[in-house]
Amino acid sequence: MERDGWLCQWHLHLGVIERATDAHHIFGRMNDVAEGIIALCHVCHMRVHSGQIPNRQIVDLQIRRGILDAEQAAKLRRHKSV
């Protein structure tokens, strides 16, 4: 949350400032690494879990932000499915 400035990164991606209240584990709670966590507001967090915001888009956002690289994302994704 601190790394993301306590701001919802999805809203920020859309050009809107919104306070983050939730930390989303992109690859599941078993992958509790900083690169795999993103700050979101509660509404966006629920939209990710309901599929309204595809998790793939969250992964792509982390890659564009330089938090993850494609190789890390692939490794964490594989670990999630095990």
C-alpha positions as CSV (number, residue, x, y, z in Angstrom):
1,M,0.0,0.0,0.0
2,E,2.8,2.4,0.9
3,R,4.6,1.6,-2.4
4,D,1.5,2.5,-4.3
5,G,1.1,5.8,-2.4
6,W,-2.2,4.6,-0.7
7,L,-3.9,5.2,-4.1
8,C,-6.1,2.9,-6.1
9,Q,-3.8,1.9,-8.9
10,W,-6.7,1.0,-11.3
11,H,-8.3,4.4,-10.8
12,L,-4.9,6.1,-11.2
13,H,-4.4,4.1,-14.5
14,L,-7.7,5.7,-15.6
15,G,-6.5,9.2,-14.6
16,V,-8.6,9.4,-11.5
17,I,-7.3,9.9,-7.9
18,E,-9.0,7.5,-5.5
19,R,-7.8,6.4,-2.0
20,A,-6.8,2.7,-1.8
21,T,-8.4,0.7,1.0
22,D,-7.5,-2.8,0.0
23,A,-4.4,-4.8,-1.0
24,H,-5.2,-7.3,-3.8
25,H,-3.1,-10.5,-4.0
26,I,-2.9,-10.8,-7.8
27,F,-1.7,-14.4,-7.8
28,G,-3.6,-15.5,-4.6
29,R,-2.7,-15.2,-1.0
30,M,-0.2,-18.1,-1.2
31,N,2.0,-15.8,-3.4
32,D,2.4,-13.1,-0.7
33,V,5.2,-11.2,-2.5
34,A,5.2,-7.4,-2.8
35,E,5.3,-7.5,-6.6
36,G,2.1,-9.6,-6.6
37,I,0.1,-7.2,-4.5
38,I,-1.6,-4.0,-5.8
39,A,-3.4,-1.2,-3.9
40,L,-7.0,-0.8,-4.9
41,C,-10.1,0.9,-3.6
42,H,-12.7,-1.5,-2.2
43,V,-15.0,-1.1,-5.3
44,C,-12.2,-2.0,-7.7
45,H,-11.1,-4.8,-5.5
46,M,-14.6,-6.3,-5.7
47,R,-14.7,-5.7,-9.4
48,V,-11.5,-7.7,-9.9
49,H,-12.9,-10.6,-7.8
50,S,-16.2,-10.6,-9.7
51,G,-14.4,-10.6,-13.1
52,Q,-15.5,-7.1,-14.1
53,I,-11.9,-6.1,-14.2
54,P,-10.0,-9.1,-15.6
55,N,-7.0,-10.1,-13.4
56,R,-4.9,-10.2,-16.6
57,Q,-5.4,-6.4,-16.9
58,I,-4.2,-6.0,-13.3
59,V,-1.1,-8.1,-14.2
60,D,-0.5,-6.0,-17.3
61,L,-0.8,-2.8,-15.2
62,Q,1.8,-4.1,-12.8
63,I,4.1,-4.9,-15.8
64,R,3.6,-1.4,-17.3
65,R,4.3,0.2,-13.9
66,G,7.6,-1.7,-13.7
67,I,6.6,-3.6,-10.6
68,L,6.6,-7.0,-12.3
69,D,8.3,-8.2,-15.5
70,A,6.7,-10.8,-17.8
71,E,8.9,-13.6,-16.5
72,Q,8.0,-12.9,-12.9
73,A,4.3,-12.8,-13.8
74,A,4.5,-16.1,-15.6
75,K,6.3,-17.8,-12.7
76,L,3.8,-16.4,-10.1
77,R,0.9,-17.5,-12.4
78,R,2.3,-21.0,-12.6
79,H,2.7,-21.2,-8.9
80,K,-0.9,-20.1,-8.3
81,S,-2.3,-22.9,-10.4
82,V,-0.3,-25.6,-8.6
